[in-house]
């Protein structure tokens, strides 16, 4: 009789621990690689969510693999913000929208965002955008620097 409450507690703890990964995987499942679809976005960071910089790197890796399976023509860019912090974004451009995975390393946290946005991806919104040919997350974007 005591086994059921213990199993329930273990299951709840397991879900709580895995929740960031579960929600990220659900967000990735929204990628469809087509021009159809409405705008959406999902983001997590190491300051407010239970994830580490290593998690951000792993999420980027698995997300970019997913995006590349849908569109082998996806492009990856590294960039800087106005304060000199760096980021990386992989973009699948469609005729009227784009799907993206973006990682950014700031002063107090690392973050990852995924989503779909209407229009054309504008490199010009970033400082010093540089195309990366291998679609890997460059060293120095997230911790450890």
DAGI-V394740 format. One record per pair of residues at least 12 apart in sequence whose ideal C-beta (glycine too) atoms are under 10 Angstrom apart, sorted by the first residue. I is the first residue (numbers start at 0). GAP is how many residues later the second one is. If there is no record, write none. Layout:
BEGIN
I_GAP / I_GAP
END
This chain:
BEGIN
15_34 / 16_33 / 18_30 / 18_31 / 19_24 / 19_29 / 19_30 / 19_31 / 19_32 / 19_35 / 19_39 / 20_23 / 20_29 / 20_30 / 20_34 / 20_37 / 20_38 / 20_41 / 22_19 / 22_21 / 22_26 / 23_18 / 23_19 / 23_20 / 23_25 / 23_27 / 23_31 / 23_32 / 23_34 / 23_35 / 23_38 / 23_39 / 23_88 / 23_90 / 24_34 / 24_37 / 24_38 / 24_41 / 25_16 / 26_13 / 26_14 / 26_15 / 26_16 / 26_17 / 26_32 / 26_36 / 26_74 / 26_85 / 26_86 / 26_87 / 26_88 / 27_14 / 27_31 / 27_34 / 27_35 / 27_37 / 27_38 / 27_39 / 27_73 / 27_86 / 28_37 / 29_12 / 29_69 / 29_84 / 29_85 / 29_86 / 30_32 / 30_35 / 30_36 / 30_38 / 30_39 / 30_40 / 30_61 / 30_68 / 30_69 / 30_70 / 30_83 / 30_84 / 30_85 / 31_38 / 31_62 / 31_67 / 31_84 / 32_33 / 32_34 / 32_35 / 32_36 / 32_37 / 32_38 / 32_39 / 32_41 / 32_59 / 32_61 / 32_66 / 33_36 / 33_37 / 33_58 / 33_60 / 33_61 / 33_63 / 33_65 / 34_58 / 34_59 / 34_60 / 34_61 / 34_62 / 34_63 / 35_58 / 35_60 / 35_61 / 35_80 / 36_57 / 36_59 / 36_60 / 36_62 / 36_79 / 36_81 / 37_59 / 37_78 / 37_80 / 38_58 / 38_76 / 38_77 / 38_78 / 38_79 / 38_80 / 39_59 / 39_74 / 39_75 / 39_76 / 39_77 / 40_59 / 40_61 / 40_72 / 40_73 / 40_74 / 40_75 / 40_76 / 41_70 / 41_71 / 41_72 / 41_73 / 42_59 / 42_61 / 42_68 / 42_69 / 42_70 / 42_71 / 42_72 / 43_12 / 43_15 / 43_65 / 43_66 / 43_67 / 43_68 / 43_69 / 43_70 / 44_59 / 44_61 / 44_63 / 44_64 / 44_65 / 44_66 / 44_67 / 44_68 / 45_59 / 45_60 / 45_62 / 45_63 / 45_64 / 45_65 / 45_66 / 45_96 / 45_97 / 46_59 / 46_61 / 46_62 / 46_63 / 46_64 / 47_61 / 47_63 / 48_60 / 48_62 / 48_63 / 50_58 / 50_59 / 50_60 / 50_61 / 51_58 / 51_90 / 51_91 / 52_50 / 52_52 / 52_56 / 52_57 / 52_88 / 52_89 / 52_90 / 52_91 / 52_92 / 53_56 / 53_88 / 53_89 / 53_90 / 54_55 / 54_57 / 54_87 / 55_47 / 55_48 / 55_49 / 55_53 / 55_54 / 55_55 / 55_56 / 55_81 / 55_85 / 55_86 / 55_87 / 56_46 / 56_53 / 56_55 / 56_79 / 56_80 / 56_84 / 56_85 / 56_86 / 57_54 / 57_79 / 58_42 / 58_44 / 58_53 / 58_55 / 58_78 / 59_28 / 59_29 / 59_30 / 59_41 / 59_42 / 59_43 / 59_50 / 59_52 / 59_54 / 59_75 / 59_76 / 59_77 / 59_81 / 59_82 / 60_40 / 60_74 / 60_75 / 60_76 / 61_39 / 62_27 / 62_36 / 62_37 / 62_38 / 62_39 / 62_40 / 62_49 / 62_51 / 63_12 / 63_24 / 63_26 / 63_37 / 63_39 / 63_71 / 63_72 / 63_73 / 64_70 / 65_33 / 65_35 / 65_48 / 66_23 / 66_24 / 66_25 / 66_32 / 66_33 / 66_34 / 66_47 / 66_68 / 67_22 / 67_24 / 67_67 / 69_22 / 69_29 / 70_19 / 70_20 / 70_21 / 70_22 / 70_23 / 70_27 / 70_28 / 71_20 / 72_18 / 72_19 / 72_20 / 73_16 / 73_17 / 73_18 / 73_19 / 73_24 / 73_25 / 73_26 / 73_27 / 73_61 / 74_14 / 74_15 / 74_16 / 74_17 / 74_18 / 74_23 / 74_46 / 74_48 / 74_56 / 74_57 / 74_58 / 74_60 / 75_12 / 75_13 / 75_14 / 75_15 / 75_25 / 75_54 / 75_55 / 75_56 / 75_57 / 75_58 / 75_59 / 75_60 / 75_61 / 75_62 / 76_12 / 76_13 / 76_14 / 76_25 / 76_44 / 76_46 / 76_49 / 76_51 / 76_52 / 76_53 / 76_54 / 76_55 / 77_25 / 77_48 / 77_50 / 77_51 / 77_52 / 77_53 / 77_54 / 77_59 / 77_60 / 77_62 / 77_63 / 78_23 / 78_25 / 78_44 / 78_46 / 78_47 / 78_48 / 78_49 / 78_50 / 78_51 / 78_62 / 79_46 / 79_47 / 79_48 / 79_49 / 79_50 / 80_23 / 80_24 / 80_25 / 80_45 / 80_46 / 80_47 / 81_44 / 81_45 / 82_23 / 82_24 / 82_44 / 83_43 / 83_44 / 84_19 / 84_20 / 84_21 / 84_22 / 84_56 / 85_17 / 85_18 / 85_19 / 85_20 / 85_40 / 85_41 / 85_42 / 85_52 / 85_54 / 85_55 / 85_56 / 85_59 / 86_15 / 86_16 / 86_17 / 86_18 / 86_19 / 86_23 / 86_24 / 86_26 / 86_39 / 86_42 / 86_51 / 86_54 / 86_55 / 87_13 / 87_14 / 87_15 / 87_16 / 87_17 / 87_24 / 87_42 / 87_44 / 87_47 / 87_48 / 87_49 / 87_50 / 87_53 / 87_54 / 88_12 / 88_13 / 88_14 / 88_15 / 88_24 / 88_32 / 88_34 / 88_37 / 88_40 / 88_43 / 89_12 / 89_13 / 89_24 / 89_42 / 89_45 / 89_46 / 89_47 / 90_26 / 90_29 / 90_30 / 90_32 / 91_24 / 91_29 / 92_26 / 92_27 / 92_28 / 93_22 / 93_24 / 93_26 / 93_27 / 94_25 / 95_22 / 95_23 / 95_24 / 96_19 / 96_20 / 96_21 / 96_22 / 96_23 / 96_24 / 97_17 / 97_18 / 97_19 / 97_20 / 97_21 / 97_22 / 97_23 / 97_24 / 98_15 / 98_16 / 98_17 / 98_18 / 98_22 / 99_13 / 99_14 / 99_15 / 99_16 / 99_17 / 99_21 / 100_12 / 100_13 / 100_14 / 100_36 / 101_12 / 101_13 / 101_24 / 102_34 / 102_35 / 102_38 / 102_39 / 103_37 / 103_38 / 104_35 / 104_36 / 104_37 / 104_38 / 104_40 / 105_36 / 108_33 / 108_34 / 109_31 / 109_32 / 109_33 / 110_31 / 111_25 / 111_30
END
